[in-house]
């Protein structure tokens, strides 16, 4: 189950004002912030994954944010004051005092992964490893780090700006190696 709120596409000639930004939220306020941003005419993306939790009397499937304490919003730069007044918002993720833009390719890669039929889950952020590109299947074209987990392989998709990653299961035969990419510093 994916929790993805999207509104109309922002038609703007200024690329900085239509870029994706990350909003840092209070602990466990991601869905509330996403709903409030959506209600204020922002294009919002909140990727989630499903996990089974055990209580004393029952098991329940719940949806958790793939990037805890983060919500992605398009066009936050031009209306940053409005974003910062949303209840539960702590700050905009910034670099050198300015809201940092997240590349569309990173948002698209995570969106493609959560919309696929494969299991997606949070993963520790990695800076080194074997970079690969998926050659065929529903994840074709995605690039990431290939890791082995028990008897299966996973493709690690990273959000460089946040220092966070997610893992999606892949068939090791469906990927091709790429030249190593230098980590961002």
N, C-alpha and C positions, 0 to 999 in steps of 0.2 A: 504494500500500500504506500503510495507516494503522496505527500502533501505538497503540492505545487500550486501556488496561486499565481495566475498570470492575468494581466490586464491588456488593454490595447497596446500596440507597439508605439513607442514614443517617436514621433517624427520630428527630428531636430537636426539642424545642420552642424551643431557644435558637438563633436565626438566626445568631449569630456563630460558634457551634461547627460549623455545617453549611455555612459559606461556603467558597467556593473560595479557595485561597491559592496563591502561587507559591513554589516551592522553588528556590533558586539552587544549582546543582550544580558540581562540579569539571568542567573541560573534558572533553568526550566521555564523561561518566558518566551521561548522561540515562537511557538504557535500563536500566542497572544499578540506578540509584536508583528508577526507576519499578517495576521488578520487585521490589525490596526493600520498597518502600512497599506494593505490592499484597500481598506476602506477610505484611505486618503489618496486614492488614485495613483499609487505607485505600482510598478511591475515588480512582483516579488517572486523569489524562488527559495523554497525551504525543502531541500531534499531530506527524505526520511528512509528508515529501514524498519523492518518488523522483527521483533524479538519475542520469544515466549518467556513470561515471567511466572514463577511458581510462588503462590501464597499457601498458607496452611490448609485452606479449604478448596483451592482451585488453581488452574492454570489459565493464563490469559495472554493473548497476543496483543502487544502494544506497539505503537508506532513512535519511534524516537528519532530526534534529529541526527542526521549523518555527521554534521559538524556542530557539536554541542556549543551553545551560546552564540551561534552565528546565524544570521539571516541575510540573504543576498537581495539587493534592491538595485534597480536600474534608475539612473537619473538622480541619485541622492545628492550629488555635488551642487546642482542648481537649487535644491530646496533643502539644504542641510539643516537649517534651523527647524524646519517642519519635522524632519526625521528625528532630530534630537529631542523634540518635545513629546514624542510618542511614549506612553507609559511602558516601562520595561527596557527601554533603550539606554545603554550605558554610553556608547560612543560609536563613531564611525571609525573603522580601521584606517589609520593614517600612516603616511610616510613623509617625513620632513615637514610635519605640520599641515599637510594637505590630505584630504581623503584619497586613498590609493585605489586606482582602478584595477579590477580583476579582468584579465584577458577573456574575451568571449569564448575562446577555444577551451579554457578550463571549465567554464560554466557549461558549455555544450557537451564536453566529455562527461561530466558528472551527470548531466541531464540524460544523456544517452545511456549511461550505465544504470541509473535508477529506473528508467523506462523499459529496460531489457527484461528478459525473463530470468536473468541470473541473480543469484544472491549477492547483495551489496552490503558491506558492513564497514564500520570505521577501522582504520589501520594506523599504526604508528607512522609518523612522517619519516620518509627515507630520503637521503640525499645521494646515496650511491647504490649501484646495482646494475643489472643488465637492462638497458632500455630496449623496449620492443615495440613493434607496431602489429596490431591485429590485422591479418591479411583477409579474412573472410568471416561471414556470420553476422549476427546483429550488432556486434561491436566493431565491425570493420573500420579501419582508419584510426582507431584510438591508439594513443601512445602512452606508455607508462613503464614501470619497473616490474619485471617478472620475478616472483618469489615462489618458493615451494612451501606449502603448508600441509604437513602430513603426507597423504598420497595424492594431493591435487596441486594445481598451480593457480596462482592468483595474479591479476594485473593490478598494480598499485597506481591509482590516479591521484596526483598531488595538487593541492592549492598552495602554490609557493608563498603567496603573501601571508597566509594564515599559519603556515608551518603545520598543516594538517593533511592527512591522506585518507583515502578510502580504498578498500580492496573489493574486486569483483572476480568471481571464478572464471577461468578461461581454460580452453584446451591448449596445452603447450604446443601442439602441432599446428595451431592456427595463427601462431605469431612468427614474426621474422625479426632478427636482431637489428638494432640501429647503432650508429656511432654513439659513443658516450656523450651525454650532454653535461655541460658545466653547471653546477648548482648556482642559484642566485645567492648573492651575499648582500 
